[in-house]
Amino acid sequence: MDANEYKAKLENSINLQLIVAGLAGLIDHEGYTFHEVMDLLEETKRNTFPALMEMSREESKNA
């Protein structure tokens, strides 16, 4: 995905906007460094992967 495609997705998705705002908020309001935020993002991905995969499987079954 190039920058223009990402921008279009960002403009049209409140959920993606919330992710970006949350990451920025960790730096601006909670005092985390950029590297700490990236570490938290990776931990979040690791810890939510199983639940998100299950949700995706359920959605596929219902489609």
VEXTOR-509267 format. One record per residue: x, y, z of N, C-alpha, C in turn. Coordinates in nm, 4 decimals, padded with zeros to 6 digits, m for minus. Example, Ala and Ser with C-alpha at 12.3 -4.5 7.8 and 13.67 -1.06 7.14 Angstrom:
! VEXTOR-509267
n.px 01.3190 n.py m00.5690 n.pz 00.7800 ca.px 01.2300 ca.py m00.4500 ca.pz 00.7800 c.px 01.3200 c.py m00.3300 c.pz 00.7800
n.px 01.2850 n.py m00.2250 n.pz 00.7080 ca.px 01.3670 ca.py m00.1060 ca.pz 00.7140 c.px 01.2900 c.py 00.0030 c.pz 00.7870
END
This chain:
! VEXTOR-509267
n.px 00.0850 n.py m00.1162 n.pz 00.0000 ca.px 00.0000 ca.py 00.0000 ca.pz 00.0000 c.px 00.0903 c.py 00.1235 c.pz 00.0000
n.px 00.0622 n.py 00.2146 n.pz m00.0907 ca.px 00.1437 ca.py 00.3361 ca.pz m00.0933 c.px 00.0801 c.py 00.4442 c.pz m00.0047
n.px 00.1466 n.py 00.5571 n.pz 00.0059 ca.px 00.1028 ca.py 00.6647 ca.pz 00.0957 c.px m00.0354 c.py 00.7177 c.pz 00.0585
n.px m00.0641 n.py 00.7265 n.pz m00.0703 ca.px m00.1964 ca.py 00.7757 ca.pz m00.1131 c.px m00.3070 c.py 00.6785 c.pz m00.0769
n.px m00.2815 n.py 00.5499 n.pz m00.0926 ca.px m00.3810 ca.py 00.4488 ca.pz m00.0547 c.px m00.4052 c.py 00.4515 c.pz 00.0960
n.px m00.2972 n.py 00.4647 n.pz 00.1726 ca.px m00.3115 ca.py 00.4701 ca.pz 00.3180 c.px m00.3910 c.py 00.5941 c.pz 00.3590
n.px m00.3607 n.py 00.7083 n.pz 00.2969 ca.px m00.4314 ca.py 00.8320 ca.pz 00.3288 c.px m00.5801 c.py 00.8177 c.pz 00.3022
n.px m00.6162 n.py 00.7552 n.pz 00.1913 ca.px m00.7575 ca.py 00.7348 ca.pz 00.1591 c.px m00.8240 c.py 00.6461 c.pz 00.2634
n.px m00.7561 n.py 00.5382 n.pz 00.3042 ca.px m00.8114 ca.py 00.4510 ca.pz 00.4077 c.px m00.8278 c.py 00.5270 c.pz 00.5393
n.px m00.7273 n.py 00.6052 n.pz 00.5750 ca.px m00.7315 ca.py 00.6813 ca.pz 00.6993 c.px m00.8467 c.py 00.7814 c.pz 00.6987
n.px m00.8660 n.py 00.8491 n.pz 00.5873 ca.px m00.9738 ca.py 00.9482 ca.pz 00.5767 c.px m01.1121 c.py 00.8850 c.pz 00.5875
n.px m01.1237 n.py 00.7574 n.pz 00.5507 ca.px m01.2538 ca.py 00.6920 ca.pz 00.5456 c.px m01.2798 c.py 00.5930 c.pz 00.6582
n.px m01.1898 n.py 00.5843 n.pz 00.7551 ca.px m01.2060 ca.py 00.4853 ca.pz 00.8615 c.px m01.1857 c.py 00.5486 c.pz 00.9987
n.px m01.2943 n.py 00.5645 n.pz 01.0727 ca.px m01.2842 ca.py 00.6180 ca.pz 01.2084 c.px m01.2022 c.py 00.5238 c.pz 01.2964
n.px m01.2100 n.py 00.3940 n.pz 01.2705 ca.px m01.1349 ca.py 00.2987 ca.pz 01.3521 c.px m00.9851 c.py 00.3132 c.pz 01.3309
n.px m00.9419 n.py 00.3327 n.pz 01.2079 ca.px m00.8007 ca.py 00.3557 ca.pz 01.1811 c.px m00.7562 c.py 00.4890 c.pz 01.2419
n.px m00.8425 n.py 00.5891 n.pz 01.2346 ca.px m00.8126 ca.py 00.7189 ca.pz 01.2957 c.px m00.7955 c.py 00.7051 c.pz 01.4464
n.px m00.8764 n.py 00.6207 n.pz 01.5092 ca.px m00.8647 ca.py 00.5985 ca.pz 01.6537 c.px m00.7323 c.py 00.5323 c.pz 01.6899
n.px m00.6863 n.py 00.4396 n.pz 01.6061 ca.px m00.5569 ca.py 00.3756 ca.pz 01.6311 c.px m00.4465 c.py 00.4806 c.pz 01.6276
n.px m00.4460 n.py 00.5636 n.pz 01.5228 ca.px m00.3426 ca.py 00.6662 ca.pz 01.5089 c.px m00.3511 c.py 00.7668 c.pz 01.6239
n.px m00.4719 n.py 00.8089 n.pz 01.6577 ca.px m00.4894 ca.py 00.9043 ca.pz 01.7676 c.px m00.4430 c.py 00.8437 c.pz 01.8994
n.px m00.4699 n.py 00.7151 n.pz 01.9194 ca.px m00.4257 ca.py 00.6478 ca.pz 02.0416 c.px m00.2744 c.py 00.6431 c.pz 02.0524
n.px m00.2085 n.py 00.6117 n.pz 01.9420 ca.px m00.0620 ca.py 00.6087 ca.pz 01.9425 c.px m00.0055 c.py 00.7475 c.pz 01.9712
n.px m00.0623 n.py 00.8491 n.pz 01.9059 ca.px m00.0161 ca.py 00.9865 ca.pz 01.9295 c.px m00.0421 c.py 01.0282 c.pz 02.0744
n.px m00.1562 n.py 00.9868 n.pz 02.1294 ca.px m00.1901 ca.py 01.0201 ca.pz 02.2671 c.px m00.0939 c.py 00.9601 c.pz 02.3681
n.px m00.0438 n.py 00.8405 n.pz 02.3380 ca.px 00.0545 ca.py 00.7803 ca.pz 02.4277 c.px 00.1797 c.py 00.8662 c.pz 02.4384
n.px 00.2171 n.py 00.9310 n.pz 02.3282 ca.px 00.3338 ca.py 01.0190 ca.pz 02.3293 c.px 00.2981 c.py 01.1544 c.pz 02.3893
n.px 00.1934 n.py 01.2180 n.pz 02.3356 ca.px 00.1590 ca.py 01.3551 ca.pz 02.3747 c.px 00.1036 c.py 01.3682 c.pz 02.5163
n.px 00.0239 n.py 01.2703 n.pz 02.5596 ca.px m00.0465 ca.py 01.2864 ca.pz 02.6875 c.px 00.0025 c.py 01.1944 c.pz 02.7982
n.px 00.0644 n.py 01.0851 n.pz 02.7594 ca.px 00.1088 ca.py 00.9909 ca.pz 02.8616 c.px 00.2599 c.py 00.9867 c.pz 02.8762
n.px 00.3303 n.py 01.0590 n.pz 02.7914 ca.px 00.4739 ca.py 01.0748 ca.pz 02.8078 c.px 00.5625 c.py 00.9611 c.pz 02.7599
n.px 00.5072 n.py 00.8685 n.pz 02.6828 ca.px 00.5902 ca.py 00.7613 ca.pz 02.6293 c.px 00.6792 c.py 00.8148 c.pz 02.5173
n.px 00.7925 n.py 00.7517 n.pz 02.4980 ca.px 00.8778 ca.py 00.7868 ca.pz 02.3850 c.px 00.8265 c.py 00.7143 c.pz 02.2610
n.px 00.8763 n.py 00.7564 n.pz 02.1443 ca.px 00.8389 ca.py 00.6902 ca.pz 02.0203 c.px 00.8696 c.py 00.5403 c.pz 02.0274
n.px 00.9885 n.py 00.5065 n.pz 02.0744 ca.px 01.0278 ca.py 00.3655 ca.pz 02.0800 c.px 00.9420 c.py 00.2866 c.pz 02.1793
n.px 00.9051 n.py 00.3475 n.pz 02.2895 ca.px 00.8164 ca.py 00.2805 ca.pz 02.3847 c.px 00.6794 c.py 00.2554 c.pz 02.3221
n.px 00.6309 n.py 00.3519 n.pz 02.2471 ca.px 00.5014 ca.py 00.3364 ca.pz 02.1801 c.px 00.5084 c.py 00.2237 c.pz 02.0768
n.px 00.6174 n.py 00.2155 n.pz 02.0022 ca.px 00.6319 ca.py 00.1075 ca.pz 01.9043 c.px 00.6373 c.py m00.0283 c.pz 01.9750
n.px 00.7036 n.py m00.0342 n.pz 02.0908 ca.px 00.7062 ca.py m00.1581 ca.pz 02.1689 c.px 00.5654 c.py m00.1944 c.pz 02.2174
n.px 00.4908 n.py m00.0951 n.pz 02.2646 ca.px 00.3533 ca.py m00.1202 ca.pz 02.3084 c.px 00.2658 c.py m00.1665 c.pz 02.1926
n.px 00.2878 n.py m00.1094 n.pz 02.0756 ca.px 00.2120 ca.py m00.1506 ca.pz 01.9578 c.px 00.2404 c.py m00.2971 c.pz 01.9252
n.px 00.3663 n.py m00.3366 n.pz 01.9303 ca.px 00.4019 ca.py m00.4765 ca.pz 01.9039 c.px 00.3409 c.py m00.5692 c.pz 02.0085
n.px 00.3456 n.py m00.5297 n.pz 02.1349 ca.px 00.2854 ca.py m00.6113 ca.pz 02.2412 c.px 00.1351 c.py m00.6217 c.pz 02.2217
n.px 00.0735 n.py m00.5124 n.pz 02.1813 ca.px m00.0706 ca.py m00.5125 ca.pz 02.1565 c.px m00.1036 c.py m00.6077 c.pz 02.0427
n.px m00.0252 n.py m00.6039 n.pz 01.9368 ca.px m00.0466 ca.py m00.6962 ca.pz 01.8246 c.px m00.0339 c.py m00.8405 c.pz 01.8711
n.px 00.0704 n.py m00.8706 n.pz 01.9479 ca.px 00.0913 ca.py m01.0076 ca.pz 01.9968 c.px m00.0236 c.py m01.0543 c.pz 02.0848
n.px m00.0704 n.py m00.9645 n.pz 02.1720 ca.px m00.1723 ca.py m01.0036 ca.pz 02.2688 c.px m00.3136 c.py m01.0057 c.pz 02.2130
n.px m00.3379 n.py m00.9370 n.pz 02.1033 ca.px m00.4726 ca.py m00.9358 ca.pz 02.0459 c.px m00.4856 c.py m01.0270 c.pz 01.9246
n.px m00.3747 n.py m01.0772 n.pz 01.8725 ca.px m00.3773 ca.py m01.1602 ca.pz 01.7519 c.px m00.4759 c.py m01.2763 c.pz 01.7623
n.px m00.4706 n.py m01.3586 n.pz 01.8680 ca.px m00.5631 ca.py m01.4735 ca.pz 01.8730 c.px m00.7099 c.py m01.4325 c.pz 01.8694
n.px m00.7461 n.py m01.3303 n.pz 01.9444 ca.px m00.8861 ca.py m01.2870 ca.pz 01.9477 c.px m00.9297 c.py m01.2297 c.pz 01.8126
n.px m00.8422 n.py m01.1528 n.pz 01.7504 ca.px m00.8772 ca.py m01.0949 ca.pz 01.6209 c.px m00.8888 c.py m01.2026 c.pz 01.5130
n.px m00.8024 n.py m01.3038 n.pz 01.5180 ca.px m00.8125 ca.py m01.4142 ca.pz 01.4225 c.px m00.9439 c.py m01.4892 c.pz 01.4411
n.px m00.9823 n.py m01.5113 n.pz 01.5651 ca.px m01.1096 ca.py m01.5787 ca.pz 01.5921 c.px m01.2271 c.py m01.4962 c.pz 01.5396
n.px m01.2224 n.py m01.3661 n.pz 01.5612 ca.px m01.3289 ca.py m01.2790 ca.pz 01.5087 c.px m01.3344 c.py m01.2870 c.pz 01.3565
n.px m01.2187 n.py m01.2887 n.pz 01.2934 ca.px m01.2114 ca.py m01.2966 ca.pz 01.1481 c.px m01.2692 c.py m01.4284 c.pz 01.0970
n.px m01.2363 n.py m01.5372 n.pz 01.1658 ca.px m01.2903 ca.py m01.6691 ca.pz 01.1272 c.px m01.4422 c.py m01.6711 c.pz 01.1392
n.px m01.4934 n.py m01.6160 n.pz 01.2481 ca.px m01.6386 ca.py m01.6120 ca.pz 01.2683 c.px m01.7056 c.py m01.5289 c.pz 01.1602
n.px m01.6452 n.py m01.4161 n.pz 01.1261 ca.px m01.7005 ca.py m01.3297 ca.pz 01.0221 c.px m01.7025 c.py m01.4020 c.pz 00.8877
n.px m01.5976 n.py m01.4789 n.pz 00.8589 ca.px m01.5905 ca.py m01.5548 ca.pz 00.7339 c.px m01.7007 c.py m01.6612 c.pz 00.7278
n.px m01.7271 n.py m01.7249 n.pz 00.8401 ca.px m01.8329 ca.py m01.8269 ca.pz 00.8457 c.px m01.9700 c.py m01.7654 c.pz 00.8180
n.px m01.9909 n.py m01.6438 n.pz 00.8684 ca.px m02.1214 ca.py m01.5781 ca.pz 00.8564 c.px m02.1411 c.py m01.5062 c.pz 00.7242
n.px m02.0376 n.py m01.4962 n.pz 00.6440 ca.px m02.0479 ca.py m01.4229 ca.pz 00.5170 c.px m02.1115 c.py m01.5077 c.pz 00.4082
END
